[in-house]
C-alpha cells in the first residue's frame, strides 16, 4: 500500500520527488526519490502514513499540477497551466515555492491520533516527552505538559489528536534545495481540519501553535 502524501505534496515536489496522481482515490504518492535523499524520503513516508488526513481543496487542486504521472500516463497538463494554478493558489511566487507557505503546511497539517489515551501508540516518546527532552534546534514555545497529558480524552471519551512535526518530516522539509524556494506573501487556507484541531487545543497548546505561526512571518 502506497502512502498518501497529498497534504504534503508540494513539499515532496519542492524536494524533487517524482509523484503519481491516483485517480481511484484522488491522492498522490511518491514514485521516485531524488538521488541521495531516498532514506530521508522513506523515513518521512513511514511517519506520514500515521498522520491524520488533513488534505484540503487547495491540496487537491495542486496535486494534479505537481504530479508527473496520472495513473500510468504522463501528466497531460502543460507546464504553463500548472504554474499558473500553483501561483493562483498562493503556493508559488515567480516560479518558486514560497518558503513560509510550505512551512505553514508542514506545521498546520501535522496531526495524529493515538489508539490509547495518555500515550502515543504511533510516535511514542517523540510525542509524549517533548517537554522533557526538547530539541534545542527547534524554535517556538516549549510545551510544559507531562507525558500522560498528551492524547487525553475529550468529553465523549474519545482520544484527542496531537500536533507533532516528527523528525522525519522536519528533515524532509530541511532537505528542500534553497534554489527552489523564495519569500512571498503567505497564503493561509483554513479548512474544517484546522478549525476543529485548534478548537480542541488546551490554552498551552494554542499558545504553542501561535508561536509556531509567528516563526514563519
N, C-alpha and C positions, 0 to 999 in steps of 0.2 A: 504493500500500500504506500503510495507516494504522499508526502507531506504537503498540505495546502499552505502556500505562503502568500496568498492574495493580500492579506492585511499588511505584509511587509514587502510586497512585490517590488516597489521602486527602490528599496534598499538593495535587494538582490540584483536588480538591473544596474544600479549605480556601481556595484562591485564588478559587474561584467559577466554574471551568470547567464547561461542560455536557458530560457524559460519556455514552458509549453502551456498553452491555454487548453483546458479540458472542457469541451462544450457540454459534456454529460452532467456536470455539476457547477459550471461557470467558475472554476477555480484555476489557479496556476501552480505549477510545480517546477522544480529545478531539474533540468536535463543534464547540464554540464557545469562544472565549476571552473573559474579561471585558474590558470597554471599557478601552482604554489599555494593556493588557498583552499584546496579540497578539504583538509582537516578542519579548517575554520568554518567552512560552509556546512560540513557534515555535523559538526558539534552544534551549530545553531539550529539545524534542522531537527536534531534529536530532542532539542528543548522546545522548539516551536510546536511540535506535534502535541505537546501537553498544555498549550496555551488555549484560552478561550477564543473562539472565533469572533473577532470584533470588526470584521470586514464591513465597510460602508459603501454607499453608492459610488463615491469617487474612486475607491479602490477597484470596484468592478469595471468602471469605465477605463481606468488606467491599465487594467490587466490586459485588455485587448490591444493596447498600444505598445506595451513593453514585452509582450510575448513574441518569441522568434518563430514559434510554431503554433498553429491552431489545430489541435488533434495531431494528425500525422502529416500535415501540409504546411509549407512555409506561410507565414502571415501575409495575406494579400494587401493589407492596408499600406498605402505608400508612406514614405518617411515624413513628408511634409505634413500630412494629416495627423500622423502620430504625434509629432512635435507640437502642432497647433493645439491638440487636445490636452497634452500634458502641461502646456503653458496656460491654457484656459482653466485648468483645474488648480492652478497655483502651485504646481509641483516643480516647475522649471522656470528658469529665467535666462534668456539668451542661450538656450540650448544646453544648459547645465542644471543639475538638480540643486534646489535651494537647500542648503545645509540645515538651516533652522527648521524647515518643514519636515525633513527626514528625521531630525532629532525628536521633534514632537511626535511623529509617527511611531518611532521606537519607544518612547516613554508612555504615550497615551494608550497604545494598543496592547501593552504587555500585562495582561490579566490572566490569572489562572485559578482554578478551583482546587479543592482537596477532597479526597474521598472520606477523610476523617476530620473531625473538629479539633482545634487547638494543636494542630500539627500539619505538616505538609507532605502529602503522600507522593508528590512528584519531584519536588526540589529539595526536600529535607532541610538541613540546617542553612543552606544558602538562602532560604526564605525566612526561616524562623529565628535565625541567630544574627540577623543584620545589625541589631543594636548592640550585640555582644562582641562580634568580630567585624566591625565596619571596615570596608575597603578604603584605605587612606586616599586613593586616587579618585574615588567617587565624590562628586560635588553634591551640594544640597544639604538640607537639614537631616541630621541623624535621627533615626527612629529610637525611641526610648521604651518601646514595648518589650515585654518579656516573651520568651519563646512560645509559651502557651497562650499568648494573647493574639496570635495570628490565626486566621481561619476560624474565627469564633462563630457561634450560632446566631442567627438572626431571630426575630420574633416568631418565625414559623418553624424554628428548629432546623433550618437549612444552613449548611456551611457557607460562609461568606467568601467571596472572591478576594484575592490579594493582587496588588500591582507589584510586579518584580521584573526588572530588566536583568535577566540572567547573564552570567559571564560570557556564555557563548554568543548571545545576541549582541552584547556590548562589544565584543571583539570583532564580530561581523561588521558592525557599524564603523568601528575604527579602521577597518580594512578598506573602506571606500577610498579610492585614489583622490587626492586633493584636486587634481585637474578635472575631475568630474563634478565638482561642487562649486557653488557660488553663494553669495549672500543675496538676500532679497526679502520682499515682504512675505511674512508668514501667513499661510492660508490655514486658519483654524476651522476645521469642519466638525461640528458637533453632530452626534447621532445618538440613537437610543442607548447604545452600549456605553458611551462616555457619560451620558447623563445618569443612567442607572448606577454606574460604578461610583461616580462622585457622590451621589446622594447617600450611598451606603457606607461611606467612609466615616471614621471617627474624626474628631477635631484634630487629633495628632496626625492622622493620615492625610487629611485635607491640607494641612499646613505643609506637609512634606511634598504633596503633589504640586501645590502652588510654587514652592521653592524650585522644583524641577522646571516648571514653566519659565520662571524668571531667568534660568540659566541660558535659555535659548534666545533671549531678546537683548 
